[in-house]
């Protein structure tokens, strides 16, 4: 009977296939029998919508026929999944839009898909899912996974939060999600730390970098790249990247390198320095080692119940041990003994010090110490052996001075009477400049010239305009009156721009001027009248001109501290004498200032204004109106001087800034040299013959025997 019923069902299927009909009838157990053969898609969707009691909207673009059948009844959920699979095979998709299903084409499905965040949804429903990556780059994975998505589906990378957005069928997205989970692992980009016990991290990293090609140009993928970084504080090596096999190889190599040395009393290292001075740095390191060893000795003595006795020699001169000895090693004392400064002791306690010696010829340090101590010293050396910044200092020294003077006066004398008896009267003022500034000197000099007797004593008259009247007198000649008028004006404008460059915390000095000998003492044997005079003088030389001495110091914040000494000196020729020596005009500034990088600073200055009014006159007579001018001489002088000093430091941090600064100064000086106008010459410049006038070479008449030109090449 069952066999007969099975035959009838099969026969009915063939009949349905032949006439293109089908049905979806719910059973009594809420299951659906599917039997569609070459049925119109619209009819299939309508039948399943009624059987599952769901709303399914059909897009007008969906056309054609489809076949869908089930051997046994299925549930409503399975029926919808079967419909979605059949539609997918025909190029259509079933989309769930808030409980309402839509049947659209594959091209429109990605625009109407449902966003799914983390829940697992299978089947052939079109969904959109966002994957946030933790290790790998989204752009790199998209290029790998894009061939796996279905046609008309999309996969895009969003680099903002390193995510991938995929719109595809749920079953395919589920398969892609498994691939993403397996690829987004920290194996290719994790960071591992290996702490060393005996070796030095910096030296080990340098060795590993040479052994392993960190650039790996043959395999540029991140999985094949490996990087090593030394962490000096904990003496560890940080490793990033690399495959598991390569990481295992690196670990084995580091384990073989990190072994203790066999020497009992430490090793000898030679540390070449790049920037620091080996001699100065050795003194600093000796002080550090001595202090650390002294503290260790005191701690050991306290643990043993012994108090460490102080060293009197160290208390008297703390720096003597650093400067006189090359060994700075303090070992732990035993019971009843004090700290010793010998390199090796008979104590069983290990020495905590080392020997530090500088080699000035190669600017290197030779260190004999244990490995832990050397690692600590190596970190200190790396911090101190950095390239120090340089400071370029520009100075501007401006000195302005002006002097105005005016002088007018009348001097007269009169001689009357016979040659035996004469009456003399007159005025005499030393108001002028020079020995001939008064009427008496000029009168005696004129008398000597006109008398013709003996050598004439020539006396220069006073500076300015001099008007006089000479009247004959028996036995001599006199000047009845002398009028002197003078007005002088002088001005000085001195501009000095010294500049210099120096290292941080190093003093620099520039002197522009002359080195003048100055007599400091003299001695002669015998007297002036004796013939045995043998005088000698002691002379000291002194720089006269512009002197600038600066010691800069850069703070951590970039502020520059300047210790400055600036001096401008000159010789006062008007006051200097041959016997008394030179009179020097000196203006100097010594100060400590703080200034920012590139900031203009006014260092100091002096503004001076002096006024002098002097009068030489005869009492009472000089006060007579109008006539009083004949009995006085007036002189007025006013002097003004301004001195200002400006300074601007500039920090030169690297080679590029140094090159730009040097090129700028060189080009500026070269431009000034080209624009310099030479003074006219007395001898006219003759035109010299040029090579063009002698370039014509006469060749022989026979061209065959001697060609006029022979081609050649220079290799």
Buried (B, 14 or more C-beta within 10 A) or exposed (E): EEEEEEEEEEEEBEEBBEEEBBBBEBEEEEBBBBBBBBBBBBBBBBBBBEBBEBEBEBBEEBEEBBBBBBEEBBEBEBBBBBBBBBBBEBEBBBBBEEEEBBBBBBEBBBEBBBEBEEEEBEBBBBBBBBBEBEBBBBEBBBEEBBEBBBEBBBBEBBEEEBBBBBBBBBBBBBEBBEEBEEBBEEEBBEEEEBEBEEBBBBBBBEBBBEEBEBEBEEEEEBBBBBBBEBBBEEBBBBBBBBEEEBBEBBEEBBEEBBEEEEEEEBEEBEBEBEEBEBEEBBBBBBBBBBEBBBEBBBEBBEEBEBEBEEBEEBEEEEEEBBEEEEBBBBBBBBEEBBBBBEBEBEBEBEBBBBBBBBBEEEBBBBBBBBBEBBBBBBBEBEEBBEEBBBBBBBBBBBBBBBBBBBBBBBBBBBBEEEEEEBEEEBBBBBBBBEBBBBBBBBBEBBBBEEEEEEEBEEBEBBBBEBEBEBEEBEEBBBBBBBBBBBEEEEEEEEEBEBBBBBBBEEEBEBBEBEEBEBBEEEEEEEEEEEEEEEEEEEEEEBBBBBBBBBBBBBEEEEEBBBBBBBBBBBBEEEEEEEEEEBEBEEBEBEEEBEBEBEEEBEBBBEEEEEEEEEEBBBEEEBEEEEEBBBBBBBBBBBBBBBBBBBBBBBBBEEEEBBEEBEEEEEEEEEEEEEEEEEEEEEEEEEEEEEEEEEEEEEEEEEEEEEEEEEEEEEE
